[in-house]
Amino acid sequence: MSNLTIIPLLIPLTTGALLVFFRNQRIWLRVISLISVFLNVAVSLYLAYQVYHKGIFTLNMGGWAPPYGIVFVADMFAMILVVTTTIIGAACLIYAFATVEEEKERHYFYVFYQFLLVGVIGSFMTGDIFNLFVCFEVMLISSYALIVLGGKKRQLRESLKYLLINIVSSAMFVTSIAYLYGVTGTLNMAHLSVRVAEAGQGGMMTLVAILFLFVFGMKAGLFLFFWLPGSYTVPSPVVTALFGALLTKVGIYAIIRTFTLIFYHDPGITHTFIGILAALTMLLGVIGALAYRDVNRILVYNIVAGVGFIVFGLAIANQSSLEGAIYYLTHDMVAKALLFLLGGIITAAAGTDKLSKMGGMIKEYPLIGWLFLLTTISLVGVPPLSGFIGKLLIVQGGLEGGWYWTTGISLLMSLLVLLSLIRVFLQVFWSDNLHRVKPPQPLKLNAGLVTPVLGLGLLVILIGVCAQWLYPYVSMAAEVLMKPELYIEAVLKE
Amino acid sequence: MEILMSVTTGVLFMIGTYMILSRNLLRIILGTSLLTHGVHLLLLTMSRLKTGVAPIWSEDIGAYVDPLPQALILTSIVINFGVTAFFFVLAYRAYQENKTDDMEQLRGGDDE
């Protein structure tokens, strides 16, 4: 029980509220949000360190003991994701300084940015399933605003669909909460776990579980990703980076949390189903990535493939596969953010997102080219980089758990991801394209563009190289997922 | 009473789904609204409708109505109210820019 638990949530919340008053002072907008994101990185690192040494932190809101009040829980899994979120938040913010137009800044871009972080961090840390819905909504409403900011024809059109999809899936979310509450009579996730374990996960419970899977799968882009390519390609690159790195991952987090803490009794049905969905998602994702000829769509379909792979780690559900899933989730957040920021620079420098009109950019932008290659091989899982450990652990877990087919599909997916991204690299940076269209003014690489991509690139290397040092943290997170009683004990201790 | 509420919920879900599947944007928005109303009634029904008196503490009363679903519904209503208002404004802006509210024509392709 410590107030420190919700500080990572309160910092962006207060900053967001504060920034509303500085609408026209650009300098203050930037200074305050910059201080806030770096402060939050420091605080969440400190909290993660504390959790590592002292065990799970909880905070009962308003002093109401669980299961009656809302509880916030900082276990290692949540903390790893919170730390990654804050780091990505900081990197994207610096990139936003360099790319976001003044008009958007004056229309509360940074305010919604902070509230988006509130929603994401809140979803990671909450221990109450209805509060998870509320945090989802905070995140989604900010994302509606961010996606439509700018008000271009195409943006408005795609936002309509994004909004509709999310309203329907939110309605389904509340429906599943209603069923769950009707059956168990509680909303606290730890208490839910106890009740479901006592009553047994019968047919009704499994049905509720599948409903939750449908809801979270929609948000995560697990199989139900038909809305994702359209919506994620319309906003400015920094927003896409943020969405690709954080929003879908919140859905994955929710799937992993509910299916390791609450609905873990009948893996024969639920986990097999998740495994099938994961395999299909991986396949369809890479097919999409190979089918398109514009940079944004290729990158967006790569999100989908990544989602499939992480959820496959959950479907296997043994210690090493869960460690792999956590590892790969962290890596994927960083690498996808980096990939989209680079994609933003590439499309801005080329003045188009059509591959057929790009070429030979290695001469003008060598740094961006090599960073793109670095990200590509890290996403594929080449050893010293961050993707390797996660992939290794998931594949190892898959073979231990007897998921031979799906493991095979996941390895095939890695190769096809390599193909799709290396094709972008070759075409954009190395080819002598005669049809290359040069924009009237070449893009100037300033510190605001280069610092975040260099920082994230360094992080991609460090996560891979320092795996030995990170492993205890990941292992601790996976242990709580494997043994729900640790989580329950920490929340319901009184 | 519970059965009546369940049927009402079902009907609301049905109409909501039907309207969401139509082509006209306004109908779609009203459909989402009806769908959410259905969800709220479901939430209310799930905790049994009338099992006691209002949940205000007093010594001589034994059975209370479960107050939690009402709190949940209130939260959900507020969120839904905000989102629906936003959806209407967005629909109006999109109509101004795209000159149509027919979803079939808002499909969009790669030719832009």
Boltz contact constraints between the chains, C-beta under 6 A:
constraints:
  - contact:
      token1: [A, 130]
      token2: [B, 72]
      max_distance: 6.0
  - contact:
      token1: [A, 137]
      token2: [B, 79]
      max_distance: 6.0
  - contact:
      token1: [A, 153]
      token2: [B, 97]
      max_distance: 6.0
  - contact:
      token1: [A, 156]
      token2: [B, 93]
      max_distance: 6.0
  - contact:
      token1: [A, 156]
      token2: [B, 94]
      max_distance: 6.0
  - contact:
      token1: [A, 156]
      token2: [B, 97]
      max_distance: 6.0
  - contact:
      token1: [A, 157]
      token2: [B, 98]
      max_distance: 6.0
  - contact:
      token1: [A, 157]
      token2: [B, 106]
      max_distance: 6.0
  - contact:
      token1: [A, 157]
      token2: [B, 108]
      max_distance: 6.0
  - contact:
      token1: [A, 160]
      token2: [B, 94]
      max_distance: 6.0
  - contact:
      token1: [A, 163]
      token2: [B, 87]
      max_distance: 6.0
  - contact:
      token1: [A, 167]
      token2: [B, 32]
      max_distance: 6.0
  - contact:
      token1: [A, 171]
      token2: [B, 35]
      max_distance: 6.0
  - contact:
      token1: [A, 171]
      token2: [B, 36]
      max_distance: 6.0
  - contact:
      token1: [A, 171]
      token2: [B, 39]
      max_distance: 6.0
  - contact:
      token1: [A, 174]
      token2: [B, 39]
      max_distance: 6.0
  - contact:
      token1: [A, 174]
      token2: [B, 76]
      max_distance: 6.0
  - contact:
      token1: [A, 175]
      token2: [B, 39]
      max_distance: 6.0
  - contact:
      token1: [A, 178]
      token2: [B, 42]
      max_distance: 6.0
  - contact:
      token1: [A, 178]
      token2: [B, 43]
      max_distance: 6.0
  - contact:
      token1: [A, 178]
      token2: [B, 46]
      max_distance: 6.0
  - contact:
      token1: [A, 181]
      token2: [B, 46]
      max_distance: 6.0
  - contact:
      token1: [A, 182]
      token2: [B, 46]
      max_distance: 6.0
